[in-house]
């Protein structure tokens, strides 16, 4: 998972460390939905911004490149 966090640079999303994501999501405590790629979690960043954290499920039929493309589109 850690290596995936750093691949977002090329799609325009802000990279966060796994520790930051775990803190923001309270250890992935609140699932707010399920997308085409896997679960989506509620998170709150240290500056107070509320965010949705998309997670690529290894069982997803869609590949990482499609996941990163989607993240790039919604991060603009």
C-alpha positions as CSV (number, residue, x, y, z in Angstrom):
1,X,0.0,0.0,0.0
2,X,2.8,2.4,0.8
3,X,4.2,2.3,-2.7
4,X,0.8,3.2,-4.1
5,X,0.5,6.3,-2.0
6,X,3.5,7.8,-3.7
7,X,2.3,7.0,-7.2
8,X,-0.4,9.7,-6.9
9,X,2.1,12.4,-7.7
10,X,1.7,11.8,-11.5
11,X,-2.1,12.2,-11.3
12,X,-2.2,15.5,-9.4
13,X,-3.4,14.1,-6.0
14,X,-1.7,15.0,-2.8
15,X,0.4,12.1,-1.5
16,X,0.0,11.2,2.2
17,X,1.9,8.6,4.2
18,X,0.2,5.5,5.3
19,X,0.4,6.8,8.9
20,X,-1.3,10.0,7.9
21,X,-4.1,8.1,6.2
22,X,-4.6,5.8,9.2
23,X,-4.8,8.8,11.5
24,X,-7.2,10.7,9.2
25,X,-9.5,7.7,8.9
26,X,-9.2,6.6,12.5
27,X,-7.8,3.3,11.3
28,X,-10.3,3.0,8.4
29,X,-13.2,3.1,10.9
30,X,-16.0,4.6,8.9
31,X,-16.8,3.2,5.4
32,X,-19.0,5.6,3.5
33,X,-19.3,3.7,0.4
34,X,-18.0,1.2,-2.1
35,X,-16.7,2.3,-5.5
36,X,-15.8,0.3,-8.6
37,X,-12.3,-0.2,-7.2
38,X,-13.1,-1.0,-3.5
39,X,-14.2,0.7,-0.3
40,X,-14.3,4.5,0.3
41,X,-13.6,5.7,3.8
42,X,-14.4,9.0,5.7
43,X,-11.4,10.9,6.8
44,X,-10.5,14.2,8.5
45,X,-7.1,15.7,7.9
46,X,-5.1,17.5,10.6
47,X,-6.2,20.9,9.2
48,X,-9.8,19.9,9.6
49,X,-10.7,19.2,6.0
50,X,-13.0,16.2,5.5
51,X,-12.0,13.8,2.8
52,X,-13.0,10.6,1.1
53,X,-10.2,8.0,1.1
54,X,-10.5,5.5,-1.9
55,X,-8.8,2.2,-1.4
56,X,-8.0,-0.2,-4.3
57,X,-9.2,-3.6,-3.4
58,X,-6.8,-6.3,-4.6
59,X,-9.9,-8.3,-5.6
60,X,-11.0,-5.6,-8.0
61,X,-11.2,-6.5,-11.6
62,X,-9.9,-3.1,-12.5
63,X,-6.2,-2.5,-12.4
64,X,-4.1,0.1,-10.6
65,X,-3.7,2.3,-13.7
66,X,-7.5,2.7,-14.0
67,X,-7.6,3.5,-10.3
68,X,-5.0,6.2,-10.5
69,X,-6.7,7.7,-13.6
70,X,-10.0,7.9,-11.6
71,X,-8.2,9.4,-8.6
72,X,-6.6,12.0,-10.9
73,X,-9.9,13.0,-12.4
74,X,-11.7,13.5,-9.0
75,X,-8.6,15.3,-7.5
76,X,-8.7,18.3,-9.8
